[in-house]
Amino acid sequence: MRLANRMEQIGIESAFDVLVSARALEESGRSVIHLEIGEPDFRTPAHIVEAAKQALDEGWTRYGPTQGLPELRQVIAEHVSHTRKVQVGPEHVCVVPGGKPILFFPMLALLEPGDEVIFPNPGFPIYESMIRFLGAKPVPIPLVEERSFSFDLDILRKSLTSRTKMLILNSPQNPTGGVIPEEDVREIASLVAERDLIVLSDEIYSRICYEPEPPVSIASLPGMLEKTIILDGFSKTYAMTGWRIGYGVMPLWLVDAVNKLMVNSNSCTASFTQRAAITALTGPQTEVESMVQEFRSRRDAFCDALNRIPGFRCALPGGAFYAFANIRETGVPSKQLADMLLEEAGVACLNGGAFGEYGEGYIRFSYANSRDNLMEAARRIKAMSVRWFR
Ligand SMILES: Cc1ncc(COP(=O)(O)O)c(C=O)c1O
């Protein structure tokens, strides 16, 4: 049986492939430090786990409303209104299994062949995968290392056309850890304000930020709320990647379409998980704060160690838990270097080119691993680089 043609266009996430290769090496007896996967290495806070157990005991085991439990949507609306300084109600919120469906459903609902979608490159690989899958035209905008990995705004300006239907923003960013500065967010808003397009603002790392001020959501700027979809969720902030729960906050005209896609695919998000999510947002936030503090000190130590390795240079990322090291001076292509790091040094990491062509010359390390492992990884990388690149 032949697969549908559209399957030739869909991409993958290489983190999962590298994980398989790394596990195979481990099974052959090698020691591997895992810096490839993008998930917190912490446990979900105990009070959230307790809330899920209690919900199961109370019988939250049935189908729920497609859009999400009203109590959870209310809590999310309050949280988003407070953190983004906007006014949204529960009717704007769609609860879905993870952050990813808020890429999948709105893109499926909005994009048609010939539509152009602007997105960051290097960037989360699912953006380009979905754009291509739907037959739309990918318009990558290079991120500039010297501008905290923010867009090259001149290229953005020139790339906007009458066919631009969607602009994807991601701050703090995967894979660079960059945070778009407020003046850039304002400039981007002024460029798109008068245009008939929608902004998909991926804010999944919004709470994992080391800057003095939280990242500015484009939705908070005048006139932008009506043309922005905010993607957020519980995976990263509450170390809940395996629970599969996230949400989108969007203009009302889009909610019905997202609900229809949800009812045709998942019916609803797991009910007991949603009960636990209410506790996550309304309960104590101390563990989130200490996780972010821990990420910050690992970031400082690991980037410092990377900067002492010949051929490596790593800017201090403002958010998320990724170090995006510039490795051009090694003279080795990113893919080859990532393979060498895994096979020779036993450090699993991702080739920057897997995040788009402008990621070539970089390696992404996730520092969601213990400080000891990070320091050992840096030691191994240095030992290998001294052998090869001196
Ligand atoms: C930028 C970005 N957006 C969205 C997601 C998806 O998150 P979730 O696991 O909640 O689907 C990820 C996960 O790695 C991500 O890095």
The ligand as a Tripos MOL2 file, in Angstrom:
@<TRIPOS>MOLECULE
LIG
   16    16     1     0     0
SMALL
NO_CHARGES

@<TRIPOS>ATOM
      1 C1          9.7460   25.1910   21.2150 C.3       1 LIG1
      2 C2          8.8640   24.0630   21.6090 C.ar      1 LIG1
      3 N1          7.5530   24.1540   21.3840 N.ar      1 LIG1
      4 C3          6.7050   23.1670   21.7160 C.ar      1 LIG1
      5 C4          7.1730   22.0030   22.3010 C.ar      1 LIG1
      6 C5          6.1910   20.9050   22.5900 C.3       1 LIG1
      7 O1          5.9670   20.6940   23.9240 O.3       1 LIG1
      8 P1          5.0710   19.4820   24.4320 P.3       1 LIG1
      9 O2          6.0040   18.4020   24.8660 O.co2     1 LIG1
     10 O3          4.2640   20.0490   25.5630 O.co2     1 LIG1
     11 O4          4.1950   19.0290   23.3120 O.co2     1 LIG1
     12 C6          8.5460   21.8550   22.5470 C.ar      1 LIG1
     13 C7          9.0820   20.6090   23.1210 C.2       1 LIG1
     14 O5         10.2390   20.3010   23.0690 O.2       1 LIG1
     15 C8          9.4060   22.9170   22.2010 C.ar      1 LIG1
     16 O6         10.7410   22.8480   22.4080 O.3       1 LIG1
@<TRIPOS>BOND
     1     1     2 1
     2     2     3 ar
     3     2    15 ar
     4     3     4 ar
     5     4     5 ar
     6     5     6 1
     7     5    12 ar
     8     6     7 1
     9     7     8 1
    10     8     9 2
    11     8    10 1
    12     8    11 1
    13    12    13 1
    14    12    15 ar
    15    13    14 2
    16    15    16 1
@<TRIPOS>SUBSTRUCTURE
     1 LIG1         1 GROUP 0 **** ****
